[in-house]
Amino acid sequence: MANILIIDDNLDICQLLDRFLTKKGHDVQTTISGKTGLEYVKKTYFDLIFCDFKLREMDGREILTKVKEISPSTQVVIITGYGDVKIAVEVIKNGAFDYITKPLIPDEILLLIDRCMILKKKDHTYSVNFVAQKNNSESKITSNNGSNEKYLRGVGKESKKLYKEIQLVAPTNLSVVIYGESGAGKENIAKIIHEQSARAGKPFVAIDCGALTKELAGSELWGHEKGSFTGAFSDKVGQFELADGGTIFLDEISNLSYEIQVGLLRLVQERKLRRIGGGKDKSIDVRILVASNEDLRKSVQEGKFREDLFFRFNEFSITVPPLRDRKDDIEAFSMHFLELANEELNKDITGFDPEVIEVFLNYDWPGNLREMRNVIRRAILLSNGKNISLSGLPPEVVYAKKFNFKDSEEEEGEHHEVAPKGNSISSLKSAAAGAEAAILRKVLEDVKYNRTKAAQQLGIDRKTLFNKMKQYDL
C-alpha cells in the first residue's frame, strides 16, 4: 500500500479522498496548505502526492519543484480543471508523474496509485537485478519498462518517414537528438532505436532532466560515494553506470545546468565517469540518446547550452511530428490506447462511436499522444456501453473546433452564430460569452437538461451552472 499526501485547499476534497483511500488500505495525510504540505514532505516520505494546481498561497508548479528538491523519488500528480491541457503538459515536462482533471473519478485515482507503485517496484527490481547479474555474461537485463512493451507505431505518411529514419540510425552507435513537442512520444522513439540496435536486451535507462535539481543532478547521473556530502549515507550507483553496455536516454536535455553540462562533456569525450567523492575513474560503454522540445541550436546561441556538447550529441537528429500533423494515424493511435486502457482497467470496450473519431480528427491535441492516452483512459472509466461515446470526452475536446474563432477574416460564406440570443458579436468579450452560451446550451441538450450531469461534463458545480443558465437565459 502507498503512503499518500493530499494537498488541496478544498476541505471537502481532502476529506473525501482521505476516507476513500483509507478504506482501500492506503496511509493518507491531508492539508489545505501548500506550505504545510512541504513541511510534511520534509518530515515524512510519501510515495505519491495529489496536489491541486490552483492553491491560494502557491500553485502546483511551485510545490512540484520543491517536492522534487526535498524528495526526488516521491511522485506528484497534479489535479487540474477541464481545459487546462497546457498546464498539464507543462507540469509533466517539469517532472510530474501525471495529471487528473476534475471532477475526480475514483477508479482513475486508484489506477494512478497502482501505476506509481508498479513503477517504483520495477525501478527497485531493475537496480537490484543489475547489481546481482552484472557479471553474468549470459544474463539479459530488460529496460526500466520491460522489453515486452507494445510500441506505438503510426501508418501515415509522416510516420513512415519517421520510421525510415529510425531504421537508418538504429543499427549504428551514433548519438541522436530527438526533437518534438512535449507528449509527442520522444521516449517511445528512443526505446525503438534501442530495441533495433545491437544493444537490445541490454539496459535502457531514461532520465527526465527537467525533474533533476541542480543540487542532485550530479549524484543521480554519476552516482556518489558514502560520506561524500551531507545525506550520502551509502554508495549510490549513478544512471550512467546502470546503463553501461546499453543505452541512456536524456529527456529535455536543455534543462541541465551549465555545471552538469561540463561533467557530461567530459564523460562523452573520454567515456569515463567518476562518482561524486570517488577517487577512481570508471570506463563505461553507453549509447547516448537525447531529446528536446526546443531547438538546441537556439539554446546554444542564447548561451544556455554548450556548443561543444551539442556537436557531440548532434551526430544524427530526428524530429517527431506533433499529433495534429499525423491525422492519418489518429484512428490507429486511438485503438492502440484503447487496447492498453482495456488491459489496465480490466475493461472490454470494443471501439469508438463515429462522432468520437470525427472529434479526434478535428482536435489539435496540444498535449499530443500523452493527452490522447489520458482522454481515452478517462473515457473508458466513464463508459457503460461497448463503445466510447461523446459523453465520455472532456468538453474542451468535443467543442474545440466547433467554437473556434478566427483572428483573420472569415472564409467566404461562413458565419458563426454563437452569440447569446438577441446580441451581436461586437467585441472579444461578447464573442467569448457567445461561445460559452453555445457550449452550455449544447451540453444541456446532450444530457436532456440534467443539471448534475451537465455540471460534471463542464467541470463546474451546480450553483455555477445555474447562475450561467440564468445569465444566458437557458
C-alpha positions as CSV (number, residue, x, y, z in Angstrom):
1,M,0.0,0.0,0.0
2,A,1.1,3.6,-0.6
3,N,1.8,6.5,1.7
4,I,-0.1,9.4,0.1
5,L,-0.3,13.1,0.8
6,I,-3.3,15.2,-0.5
7,I,-2.8,18.9,-0.9
8,D,-6.0,20.8,-1.8
9,D,-7.5,23.9,-0.4
10,N,-11.0,22.4,-0.8
11,L,-11.5,20.7,2.6
12,D,-14.3,18.6,1.1
13,I,-12.0,17.0,-1.5
14,C,-9.4,16.3,1.2
15,Q,-11.9,14.6,3.4
16,L,-13.5,12.6,0.6
17,L,-10.1,11.4,-0.7
18,D,-8.9,10.6,2.8
19,R,-11.9,8.4,3.6
20,F,-11.9,6.7,0.2
21,L,-8.2,5.9,0.0
22,T,-8.0,4.9,3.7
23,K,-10.8,2.3,3.1
24,K,-8.6,1.0,0.2
25,G,-5.8,0.4,2.7
26,H,-3.6,3.4,1.9
27,D,-1.9,5.6,4.5
28,V,-3.2,9.1,3.8
29,Q,-2.4,12.6,5.2
30,T,-4.1,15.8,4.0
31,T,-3.6,19.5,4.2
32,I,-5.3,22.6,2.6
33,S,-2.0,24.5,2.7
34,G,0.9,24.1,0.2
35,K,3.4,25.3,2.8
36,T,2.2,22.8,5.4
37,G,2.4,20.1,2.7
38,L,6.0,20.8,2.1
39,E,6.7,20.7,5.8
40,Y,5.2,17.2,5.8
41,V,7.4,16.1,2.9
42,K,10.5,17.2,4.9
43,K,9.5,15.0,7.8
44,T,7.8,12.0,6.2
45,Y,8.5,10.0,3.0
46,F,5.4,9.9,0.7
47,D,5.2,7.5,-2.3
48,L,2.7,9.8,-4.0
49,I,1.3,13.3,-3.7
50,F,-2.0,14.5,-5.2
51,C,-1.8,18.3,-5.4
52,D,-4.3,20.8,-6.7
53,F,-2.7,23.2,-9.2
54,K,-4.7,26.2,-8.1
55,L,-3.9,26.8,-4.4
56,R,-4.2,30.1,-2.6
57,E,-0.6,30.6,-1.4
58,M,1.4,28.9,-4.1
59,D,0.5,26.9,-7.2
60,G,1.1,23.3,-8.0
61,R,4.1,24.1,-10.3
62,E,6.0,25.6,-7.3
63,I,5.0,22.7,-5.0
64,L,6.2,20.2,-7.6
65,T,9.6,21.9,-7.9
66,K,10.1,22.0,-4.1
67,V,9.0,18.4,-3.6
68,K,11.5,17.2,-6.2
69,E,14.2,19.1,-4.4
70,I,13.3,17.6,-1.0
71,S,12.3,14.0,-2.1
72,P,13.2,13.3,-5.7
73,S,11.7,9.8,-5.7
74,T,8.3,11.0,-4.5
75,Q,5.8,11.1,-7.4
76,V,3.5,14.1,-7.8
77,V,0.1,14.0,-9.6
78,I,-1.4,17.5,-10.3
79,I,-5.1,18.0,-10.1
80,T,-6.4,20.4,-12.8
81,G,-9.7,21.6,-14.1
82,Y,-11.2,21.0,-17.6
83,G,-9.5,23.0,-20.3
84,D,-6.1,23.1,-18.6
85,V,-4.3,20.9,-21.0
86,K,-1.4,23.4,-21.4
87,I,-0.9,23.4,-17.7
88,A,-0.9,19.6,-17.6
89,V,1.7,19.5,-20.4
90,E,3.9,22.0,-18.5
91,V,3.8,20.1,-15.2
92,I,4.5,16.8,-16.9
93,K,7.5,18.4,-18.6
94,N,8.7,19.7,-15.2
95,G,8.6,16.2,-13.6
96,A,5.0,15.5,-12.5
97,F,4.1,11.8,-12.7
98,D,0.8,12.5,-14.3
99,Y,-2.3,14.8,-14.0
100,I,-6.0,14.2,-13.4
101,T,-8.9,16.5,-14.1
102,K,-11.9,17.5,-12.1
103,P,-14.4,16.0,-11.4
104,L,-12.3,13.3,-9.8
105,I,-13.1,9.7,-10.7
106,P,-12.3,7.1,-8.0
107,D,-11.2,4.4,-10.5
108,E,-8.8,6.8,-12.2
109,I,-7.2,7.7,-8.8
110,L,-6.7,4.1,-7.9
111,L,-5.2,3.4,-11.3
112,L,-2.7,6.2,-10.9
113,I,-1.7,4.8,-7.4
114,D,-1.3,1.3,-8.9
115,R,0.9,2.7,-11.8
116,C,3.0,4.6,-9.4
117,M,3.7,1.7,-7.1
118,I,4.3,-0.7,-10.0
119,L,6.9,1.8,-11.4
120,K,8.6,2.0,-8.0
121,K,8.7,-1.7,-7.8
122,K,10.2,-2.1,-11.3
123,D,12.8,0.5,-10.7
124,H,13.9,-1.2,-7.5
125,T,13.9,-4.7,-9.1
126,Y,15.9,-3.3,-12.0
127,S,18.6,-1.8,-9.8
128,V,18.8,-5.0,-7.7
129,N,18.9,-7.3,-10.7
130,F,21.5,-5.2,-12.4
131,V,23.9,-5.3,-9.5
132,A,23.3,-9.1,-8.9
133,Q,23.6,-10.1,-12.6
134,K,26.1,-7.6,-13.8
135,N,29.0,-10.2,-14.0
136,N,26.9,-12.9,-15.6
137,S,27.6,-12.7,-19.3
138,E,24.6,-14.9,-20.2
139,S,22.1,-12.7,-18.3
140,K,19.8,-10.3,-20.0
141,I,18.7,-7.1,-18.3
142,T,15.5,-5.5,-19.6
143,S,14.7,-1.9,-19.8
144,N,13.1,0.0,-16.9
145,N,9.7,-0.5,-18.6
146,G,10.2,-4.1,-19.7
147,S,11.2,-5.4,-23.0
148,N,7.7,-6.6,-24.0
149,E,6.3,-3.1,-24.2
150,K,3.8,-2.5,-27.0
151,Y,5.4,0.3,-29.0
152,L,3.1,2.9,-30.7
153,R,3.7,2.9,-34.4
154,G,1.9,5.1,-37.0
155,V,0.9,4.2,-40.5
156,G,0.6,7.6,-42.1
157,K,3.0,9.5,-44.4
158,E,4.7,11.4,-41.6
159,S,5.1,8.2,-39.5
160,K,6.6,6.2,-42.4
161,K,9.2,9.0,-42.9
162,L,9.9,8.9,-39.2
163,Y,10.4,5.1,-39.0
164,K,12.6,5.1,-42.1
165,E,15.0,7.5,-40.3
166,I,14.8,5.2,-37.2
167,Q,15.7,2.1,-39.2
168,L,18.6,4.0,-40.7
169,V,20.2,5.2,-37.5
170,A,19.2,2.4,-35.0
171,P,21.8,-0.2,-36.0
172,T,24.7,2.4,-35.7
173,N,26.3,3.6,-32.5
174,L,25.6,7.3,-33.3
175,S,24.3,9.7,-30.7
176,V,20.9,11.0,-31.7
177,V,19.0,14.2,-30.8
178,I,15.2,13.6,-30.9
179,Y,13.1,16.8,-31.3
180,G,9.4,17.0,-30.6
181,E,6.7,18.7,-28.5
182,S,6.0,17.5,-25.0
183,G,3.9,14.4,-25.1
184,A,4.8,13.6,-28.8
185,G,6.4,10.3,-28.0
186,K,10.1,11.1,-27.9
187,E,10.9,8.4,-25.3
188,N,9.0,5.9,-27.3
189,I,11.2,6.6,-30.3
190,A,14.3,6.3,-28.1
191,K,13.1,2.8,-27.0
192,I,12.5,1.7,-30.5
193,I,16.0,2.9,-31.5
194,H,17.4,0.9,-28.6
195,E,15.4,-2.3,-29.4
196,Q,16.5,-2.2,-33.0
197,S,20.2,-1.8,-32.2
198,A,22.9,-4.3,-31.2
199,R,22.3,-3.2,-27.6
200,A,18.8,-4.6,-27.5
201,G,18.5,-6.8,-24.3
202,K,21.0,-4.6,-22.5
203,P,19.9,-1.8,-20.1
204,F,17.7,1.1,-21.4
205,V,17.7,3.9,-18.8
206,A,15.5,7.0,-19.3
207,I,16.2,10.2,-17.3
208,D,13.9,13.2,-17.2
209,C,16.4,16.1,-17.0
210,G,13.6,18.5,-16.2
211,A,13.0,16.7,-12.9
212,L,16.7,16.9,-11.8
213,T,17.5,19.7,-9.5
214,K,20.9,21.4,-9.8
215,E,22.0,20.0,-6.4
216,L,21.1,16.4,-7.1
217,A,21.7,16.0,-10.8
218,G,25.4,15.0,-10.4
219,S,24.6,12.3,-7.8
220,E,21.7,11.0,-10.0
221,L,23.8,10.8,-13.2
222,W,27.3,9.9,-11.9
223,G,26.5,8.4,-8.5
224,H,28.3,9.1,-5.2
225,E,30.4,7.5,-2.5
226,K,29.3,7.1,1.1
227,G,30.0,10.3,3.1
228,S,30.8,12.4,0.1
229,F,28.2,15.0,1.2
230,T,25.6,15.5,3.9
231,G,22.9,12.9,3.5
232,A,25.2,10.5,1.5
233,F,24.6,7.6,3.9
234,S,25.6,4.9,1.4
235,D,27.1,4.4,-2.0
236,K,24.9,5.2,-4.9
237,V,25.2,3.8,-8.4
238,G,24.5,6.6,-11.0
239,Q,22.3,6.2,-14.0
240,F,25.2,6.2,-16.5
241,E,26.7,3.3,-14.6
242,L,23.4,1.4,-14.6
243,A,23.2,1.9,-18.4
244,D,26.7,0.5,-19.0
245,G,26.6,-1.7,-22.1
246,G,23.2,-0.3,-23.2
247,T,21.5,3.0,-23.9
248,I,20.8,6.1,-21.8
249,F,18.0,8.5,-22.8
250,L,18.3,12.1,-21.5
251,D,14.9,13.7,-22.0
252,E,14.7,17.6,-22.0
253,I,18.4,17.8,-22.1
254,S,18.4,21.6,-22.3
255,N,17.2,21.7,-18.6
256,L,20.6,20.6,-17.3
257,S,22.6,23.2,-15.6
258,Y,25.9,24.5,-17.1
259,E,28.0,22.8,-14.4
260,I,26.4,19.4,-15.2
261,Q,26.9,20.0,-18.9
262,V,30.6,20.4,-18.2
263,G,30.7,17.0,-16.5
264,L,28.7,15.4,-19.2
265,L,31.1,16.7,-21.9
266,R,34.0,15.0,-20.1
267,L,32.1,11.8,-19.9
268,V,31.1,11.9,-23.6
269,Q,34.6,12.7,-24.7
270,E,36.5,10.2,-22.5
271,R,33.8,7.6,-21.9
272,K,34.8,7.6,-18.2
273,L,33.0,8.7,-15.1
274,R,33.9,9.3,-11.5
275,R,31.3,9.2,-8.7
276,I,31.0,12.2,-6.5
277,G,33.5,11.8,-3.7
278,G,35.2,8.9,-5.5
279,G,38.9,8.7,-6.4
280,K,38.9,6.4,-9.4
281,D,37.6,6.8,-13.0
282,K,35.4,4.0,-14.4
283,S,35.2,3.3,-18.1
284,I,31.7,2.9,-19.5
285,D,30.2,1.9,-22.8
286,V,26.9,3.7,-23.3
287,R,25.0,4.9,-26.3
288,I,23.5,8.4,-25.6
289,L,20.1,9.5,-27.0
290,V,18.9,12.9,-26.0
291,A,15.6,14.8,-26.5
292,S,14.4,18.4,-26.5
293,N,11.2,20.2,-27.2
294,E,13.2,23.3,-28.2
295,D,15.9,23.9,-30.9
296,L,19.2,23.2,-29.2
297,R,21.0,25.4,-31.8
298,K,18.9,28.3,-30.5
299,S,19.8,27.3,-26.9
300,V,23.5,27.4,-27.9
301,Q,23.1,30.8,-29.4
302,E,21.4,32.0,-26.2
303,G,24.2,30.7,-24.1
304,K,22.1,28.1,-22.3
305,F,23.7,25.1,-23.8
306,R,27.3,24.3,-24.5
307,E,28.2,24.3,-28.2
308,D,30.8,21.6,-27.9
309,L,28.3,19.3,-26.1
310,F,25.7,20.0,-28.8
311,F,28.1,18.9,-31.5
312,R,28.9,15.7,-29.6
313,F,25.2,14.8,-29.4
314,N,24.2,16.0,-32.8
315,E,25.6,13.1,-34.9
316,F,22.1,12.5,-36.1
317,S,18.7,14.2,-35.5
318,I,15.1,13.0,-35.7
319,T,12.0,15.2,-35.4
320,V,8.8,13.6,-34.1
321,P,5.9,15.4,-35.7
322,P,3.1,16.6,-33.4
323,L,-0.2,14.6,-33.4
324,R,-2.1,17.4,-35.2
325,D,0.1,16.7,-38.2
326,R,-0.5,13.0,-38.1
327,K,-4.2,12.8,-38.9
328,D,-3.7,9.5,-40.9
329,D,-2.6,7.9,-37.6
330,I,-5.4,9.2,-35.3
331,E,-7.6,6.0,-35.6
332,A,-4.6,3.7,-35.2
333,F,-3.3,5.6,-32.2
334,S,-6.8,5.7,-30.7
335,M,-7.2,1.9,-30.9
336,H,-3.7,1.4,-29.5
337,F,-4.5,3.4,-26.4
338,L,-7.9,1.7,-26.2
339,E,-6.3,-1.7,-26.0
340,L,-3.8,-0.6,-23.4
341,A,-6.5,1.1,-21.3
342,N,-8.7,-2.0,-21.5
343,E,-5.9,-4.1,-20.2
344,E,-5.1,-1.6,-17.4
345,L,-8.6,-1.2,-16.3
346,N,-9.9,-4.8,-17.0
347,K,-12.5,-3.4,-19.3
348,D,-13.8,-4.6,-22.7
349,I,-14.6,-1.5,-24.7
350,T,-14.6,-2.5,-28.3
351,G,-14.3,0.8,-30.1
352,F,-15.5,4.4,-30.7
353,D,-18.7,5.9,-31.9
354,P,-18.2,7.5,-35.4
355,E,-18.7,11.0,-33.9
356,V,-15.8,10.4,-31.5
357,I,-13.4,9.7,-34.3
358,E,-14.6,12.8,-36.1
359,V,-13.9,14.9,-33.0
360,F,-10.5,13.3,-32.6
361,L,-9.7,14.2,-36.2
362,N,-10.7,17.8,-35.7
363,Y,-9.0,18.3,-32.4
364,D,-5.5,19.8,-32.3
365,W,-4.2,17.7,-29.4
366,P,-1.9,20.3,-27.7
367,G,-0.8,17.6,-25.3
368,N,-0.1,15.1,-28.2
369,L,0.0,11.4,-27.5
370,R,0.1,11.8,-23.8
371,E,-3.1,13.8,-23.9
372,M,-4.8,11.2,-26.1
373,R,-3.9,8.4,-23.8
374,N,-5.4,10.3,-20.8
375,V,-8.5,11.2,-22.7
376,I,-9.2,7.6,-23.8
377,R,-8.3,6.2,-20.4
378,R,-10.8,8.6,-18.7
379,A,-13.5,7.9,-21.3
380,I,-13.2,4.2,-20.7
381,L,-13.7,4.7,-17.0
382,L,-16.9,6.7,-17.8
383,S,-18.3,4.3,-20.4
384,N,-21.1,1.9,-19.7
385,G,-21.6,0.6,-23.2
386,K,-19.4,-1.2,-25.7
387,N,-18.2,1.9,-27.4
388,I,-16.7,5.2,-26.2
389,S,-19.3,8.0,-26.9
390,L,-19.1,11.8,-26.9
391,S,-20.4,11.9,-23.4
392,G,-17.2,10.3,-22.1
393,L,-15.0,13.0,-23.6
394,P,-14.0,16.3,-21.9
395,P,-15.9,19.4,-23.2
396,E,-12.7,21.1,-24.4
397,V,-12.1,18.2,-26.8
398,V,-15.7,17.9,-28.0
399,Y,-16.3,21.6,-28.7
400,A,-12.8,22.8,-29.5
401,K,-13.2,23.2,-33.3
402,K,-16.9,23.9,-33.3
403,F,-16.4,27.2,-31.5
404,N,-13.1,28.2,-32.9
405,F,-12.9,31.9,-33.7
406,K,-10.6,33.1,-36.5
407,D,-8.4,36.1,-35.9
408,S,-8.3,36.7,-39.6
409,E,-11.3,37.4,-42.0
410,E,-13.8,34.6,-42.0
411,E,-13.9,32.3,-45.0
412,E,-16.3,33.4,-47.7
413,G,-19.9,32.4,-46.9
414,E,-19.0,31.0,-43.5
415,H,-20.7,32.5,-40.4
416,H,-20.6,31.5,-36.8
417,E,-23.9,32.1,-34.9
418,V,-22.7,31.8,-31.3
419,A,-23.7,35.0,-29.5
420,P,-26.4,34.9,-26.8
421,K,-29.9,35.3,-28.3
422,G,-30.6,39.0,-29.1
423,N,-26.9,40.1,-29.0
424,S,-24.4,40.7,-31.8
425,I,-20.7,40.0,-31.6
426,S,-19.2,43.4,-31.3
427,S,-16.2,42.7,-29.1
428,L,-13.9,39.8,-27.9
429,K,-15.8,39.8,-24.6
430,S,-19.2,39.2,-26.3
431,A,-17.7,36.6,-28.6
432,A,-16.3,34.7,-25.6
433,A,-19.7,35.0,-23.9
434,G,-21.4,33.7,-27.1
435,A,-19.2,30.7,-27.3
436,E,-19.8,29.9,-23.6
437,A,-23.5,30.2,-24.0
438,A,-23.5,27.9,-27.1
439,I,-21.4,25.3,-25.3
440,L,-23.7,25.4,-22.3
441,R,-26.7,25.0,-24.5
442,K,-25.2,22.1,-26.4
443,V,-24.1,20.2,-23.2
444,L,-27.6,20.8,-21.6
445,E,-29.3,19.4,-24.7
446,D,-27.0,16.3,-24.8
447,V,-27.9,15.4,-21.2
448,K,-31.5,16.5,-21.6
449,Y,-31.1,19.3,-19.2
450,N,-29.9,17.1,-16.3
451,R,-28.0,19.8,-14.4
452,T,-26.0,17.3,-12.3
453,K,-24.7,15.6,-15.5
454,A,-24.1,18.9,-17.3
455,A,-22.1,20.3,-14.3
456,Q,-20.0,17.2,-14.3
457,Q,-19.2,17.3,-18.0
458,L,-18.4,21.0,-17.8
459,G,-16.2,20.7,-14.7
460,I,-18.2,23.2,-12.6
461,D,-20.5,22.9,-9.7
462,R,-24.3,23.1,-9.9
463,K,-24.5,26.6,-8.5
464,T,-22.2,28.0,-11.1
465,L,-24.1,26.2,-13.8
466,F,-27.4,27.6,-12.5
467,N,-26.0,31.1,-12.5
468,K,-24.7,30.8,-16.0
469,M,-28.0,29.4,-17.2
470,K,-29.8,32.4,-15.7
471,Q,-27.2,34.8,-17.3
472,Y,-27.7,33.4,-20.8
473,D,-31.5,32.7,-20.4
474,L,-31.1,29.0,-20.8
